Amino acid sequence: MNQTQAILIGVPLGILTALMILTNQLEKELNPTSPLPAQSEDIVPTITPSPSPIPTPTPLTYEGEASYYWTGGCLGCSETMTMANGEPLDDTKLTMALPPEEVRKHKLLNDEFTVTNKANGQSVTVRVTDTGGFAKYNRVADLSKATKEAINCPSLCQVKITKN
């Protein structure tokens, strides 16, 4: 066999050998017969964060000085004075007014709150029916006469008001 014949036979034989080697490697990768070797320091643990707890809503609470209003107690008010929720002012109902910005922000008209007189611990459930300008006097609420009497509040008292 001369050199040309050897090259002609050797090239296809070399290609064939290379193909066989690649085929064997591919077969080993697709069908491994032995388990993969254990990895040591290269293992990076996967940390799955636990779901964060659902936040517990904080009850809406106001604390501070409260005053009271009544039909005969405001200049120019008539017996048919209308509250912010459209009801007429009624001294006999357990109601109160909160600052207008709070009522708008939290949509509080007609919502129920517990009003507690901090001096004696007496409390009553009332409904927000109005807004008022009493905040300019650093007061947290205006109570109806019935609410004021239910918690034994003089004309002004310290209260804690919590949304029910």
PLY file of the C-alpha trace (Angstrom):
ply
format ascii 1.0
element vertex 164
property float x
property float y
property float z
element edge 163
property int vertex1
property int vertex2
end_header
0.00 0.00 0.00
1.40 3.36 -0.98
1.11 6.64 0.84
-1.89 7.87 -1.17
-3.81 4.68 -0.49
-3.00 4.90 3.20
-4.30 8.49 3.34
-7.49 7.56 1.48
-8.12 4.69 3.83
-6.87 6.50 6.97
-9.03 9.63 6.65
-12.33 7.77 6.54
-11.06 5.43 9.26
-10.12 8.40 11.46
-13.52 9.99 10.92
-15.20 6.71 11.69
-13.16 6.33 14.88
-14.00 9.88 15.97
-17.70 9.25 15.34
-17.58 6.05 17.40
-15.93 7.87 20.31
-18.50 10.68 20.19
-21.34 8.19 19.97
-20.05 6.33 23.05
-19.73 9.58 25.01
-23.21 10.69 24.00
-24.67 7.32 24.95
-23.02 7.53 28.38
-24.46 10.98 28.94
-27.95 9.96 27.88
-27.95 6.56 29.63
-25.55 6.69 32.56
-24.88 3.27 34.04
-23.40 4.51 37.29
-24.68 7.18 39.65
-23.16 10.61 39.42
-20.23 11.19 41.73
-21.08 12.94 44.97
-20.47 16.64 45.02
-19.02 18.24 48.12
-18.27 21.95 48.47
-19.87 22.75 45.14
-23.35 22.08 46.52
-25.25 25.29 47.13
-28.29 24.70 49.30
-31.55 25.95 47.92
-33.37 28.01 50.51
-37.09 28.23 50.04
-38.44 31.12 52.06
-41.38 30.26 54.24
-44.48 32.23 53.40
-44.65 35.41 55.42
-47.43 35.46 57.99
-50.58 37.31 57.06
-50.45 40.64 58.86
-53.07 41.09 61.51
-54.97 44.29 60.90
-54.47 46.84 63.62
-57.77 48.13 64.95
-58.41 51.79 64.23
-57.99 53.57 67.56
-58.11 57.19 68.68
-57.16 58.44 72.11
-57.50 61.91 73.56
-59.99 64.50 74.70
-63.61 64.32 73.61
-66.27 66.98 73.85
-69.98 66.62 73.32
-72.63 68.34 71.27
-76.37 68.63 71.62
-79.19 70.33 69.78
-79.39 73.28 72.13
-75.65 73.61 72.51
-74.50 75.22 69.31
-75.18 78.73 68.16
-77.47 78.89 65.19
-78.23 75.14 65.28
-81.83 74.10 64.99
-83.57 70.96 66.17
-83.42 69.69 62.57
-79.65 69.99 62.14
-78.54 67.31 59.67
-75.51 65.10 60.33
-72.93 64.20 57.66
-74.65 60.87 57.03
-77.99 62.62 56.31
-79.73 61.81 59.60
-81.10 64.59 61.80
-79.18 65.29 65.00
-80.75 63.28 67.83
-79.45 63.78 71.39
-80.91 60.46 72.47
-78.90 58.25 70.09
-75.49 56.78 70.85
-73.53 58.59 68.15
-70.39 60.63 67.68
-68.51 62.76 65.20
-64.90 62.20 64.15
-62.56 64.59 62.30
-63.60 64.93 58.63
-60.19 63.87 57.28
-60.37 60.60 59.26
-63.95 59.92 58.18
-63.03 60.46 54.52
-59.74 58.55 54.69
-61.22 55.44 56.31
-64.85 55.77 55.10
-66.16 55.73 58.67
-69.69 57.14 58.37
-72.15 54.75 60.03
-69.34 52.50 61.35
-69.50 51.35 64.97
-66.86 52.15 67.58
-66.44 51.45 71.26
-65.91 54.65 73.25
-64.29 54.18 76.66
-63.99 56.87 79.31
-60.38 56.47 80.46
-61.11 57.97 83.90
-63.72 55.38 84.92
-63.41 52.54 82.36
-67.06 52.80 81.29
-67.64 52.10 77.60
-70.43 52.07 75.06
-70.82 51.17 71.40
-71.69 54.13 69.20
-72.10 54.93 65.51
-70.24 57.64 63.56
-72.89 59.93 62.09
-71.05 63.21 61.66
-67.77 65.04 61.18
-66.72 68.10 63.09
-64.31 70.96 63.48
-63.38 70.04 67.05
-59.93 68.80 65.97
-58.74 72.41 65.89
-59.20 72.30 69.69
-57.07 69.11 69.87
-60.08 66.89 70.49
-60.47 63.44 68.95
-64.28 63.33 68.88
-67.58 65.01 69.61
-69.98 62.75 71.49
-73.74 62.95 71.45
-75.40 63.79 74.78
-76.57 60.16 75.11
-73.01 58.87 74.52
-71.55 61.36 77.00
-74.06 60.30 79.67
-73.60 56.57 78.98
-69.90 56.76 79.91
-70.32 59.43 82.64
-68.28 62.00 80.80
-68.44 65.60 82.02
-68.34 68.27 79.31
-64.79 67.11 78.36
-63.12 63.76 79.09
-60.23 61.55 78.03
-61.44 58.68 75.85
-60.20 55.69 73.92
-62.17 55.06 70.73
-61.72 51.70 68.97
-63.36 50.56 65.74
-65.51 47.45 66.20
0 1
1 2
2 3
3 4
4 5
5 6
6 7
7 8
8 9
9 10
10 11
11 12
12 13
13 14
14 15
15 16
16 17
17 18
18 19
19 20
20 21
21 22
22 23
23 24
24 25
25 26
26 27
27 28
28 29
29 30
30 31
31 32
32 33
33 34
34 35
35 36
36 37
37 38
38 39
39 40
40 41
41 42
42 43
43 44
44 45
45 46
46 47
47 48
48 49
49 50
50 51
51 52
52 53
53 54
54 55
55 56
56 57
57 58
58 59
59 60
60 61
61 62
62 63
63 64
64 65
65 66
66 67
67 68
68 69
69 70
70 71
71 72
72 73
73 74
74 75
75 76
76 77
77 78
78 79
79 80
80 81
81 82
82 83
83 84
84 85
85 86
86 87
87 88
88 89
89 90
90 91
91 92
92 93
93 94
94 95
95 96
96 97
97 98
98 99
99 100
100 101
101 102
102 103
103 104
104 105
105 106
106 107
107 108
108 109
109 110
110 111
111 112
112 113
113 114
114 115
115 116
116 117
117 118
118 119
119 120
120 121
121 122
122 123
123 124
124 125
125 126
126 127
127 128
128 129
129 130
130 131
131 132
132 133
133 134
134 135
135 136
136 137
137 138
138 139
139 140
140 141
141 142
142 143
143 144
144 145
145 146
146 147
147 148
148 149
149 150
150 151
151 152
152 153
153 154
154 155
155 156
156 157
157 158
158 159
159 160
160 161
161 162
162 163
